[in-house]
Amino acid sequence: MVQLRRAAVAGTWYPRDRAALARDVERYVGDADVDPLPCPKALISPHAGLMYSGPVAAFGFKLARNTKYRTLVLVGPSHFVPFAGVSIWPRGAWETPFGPVAIDTELAAAIANGSATVIEHPVAHGREHSLEMQMPFIAHLLPGTRIVPLVMGHQTRATAEALGDAIADAIAARTSEAHGDVLLVASSDLSHYEDARTATSMDDVVLRHVEALDADGLMQALERDPRHACGGGPIVAVLRAARTLGAAHARVLKYGDSGDVSGDKSSVVGYLSAAVW
């Protein structure tokens, strides 16, 4: 039986209508001025409502748009369900306004077999928006790609490192011809509800560690103050995996905050789009 994960925030956080969603995605991508870079091995992408985070997320997905990826491994935080470990959606498909996006069951199984940290806990995916907010870009800009959805519960060092290692090992075990056809995506917003000046200072900590490909340094910063990013653990896991798989460079493509859209800079959420190659 095909296991279809139903869209939880279509019609609220982004348009449910296919044509309207396509117009929004194309507008954000068209407005994203991205310098040419090598094909990324990983992206860091925000996950707020599309009108807020879409203009920032578009930078990373525009860079990835013309690459023939077979699979995207998506790692995001659990906002609603507290649990230990990482919940994988291992089979079936995810619903989107552009049609279902299939799971890469082979790679999902390899990642799950690589660490006891990775478990099946479907309830963690039910209301969760962190991965779903990547799907409008994936389904529209990268049609035919498959996904491996992973939602991280408690964002401990042990969990982030174990997941990063399991992802890297599973990808490295593929044939050499398939090494470059997987894109990792860490879904995370940055600081929440600070004024824009404070947010920029807090968020700069994450930006500096990302550009240095410093997963351990970022984990240390998050252990001191987890307010730096709601998906800090997923970022650490993806940076660790990408570096193990040979990535040597990273660049912040776009930084912004919710006040860029709302006009209210007194209480903002920070957004980052970054590429790793």
Number of C-alpha atoms within 10 A of each C-alpha: 5 8 13 16 18 16 21 17 16 19 12 10 17 19 18 17 13 14 11 12 21 18 12 19 20 16 14 20 24 14 13 20 13 15 8 7 12 12 18 23 28 28 32 29 31 31 26 23 15 22 16 21 26 25 24 27 32 29 28 27 25 20 22 23 18 11 15 16 20 17 22 22 22 26 30 31 30 25 17 14 18 12 14 15 24 30 25 24 27 23 21 16 23 22 18 22 21 18 13 18 21 20 24 22 17 12 22 23 17 17 27 23 14 18 18 14 20 24 18 14 16 13 11 23 25 14 16 20 24 26 23 26 26 24 22 24 25 22 21 19 19 21 16 16 19 24 28 24 25 29 29 29 23 18 25 17 17 13 24 29 23 21 31 27 22 23 27 21 17 18 21 15 12 13 9 9 7 14 14 20 15 21 23 25 28 31 32 27 27 29 25 21 15 16 16 23 13 15 23 20 12 20 24 15 16 25 20 15 19 24 15 16 23 16 25 16 17 24 24 12 17 22 15 10 11 17 16 24 23 22 27 29 33 31 30 29 29 33 33 24 27 26 20 16 19 11 17 12 17 20 18 18 21 20 19 22 26 22 17 14 13 11 10 13 18 13 16 25 24 26 28 27 27 26 28 28 18
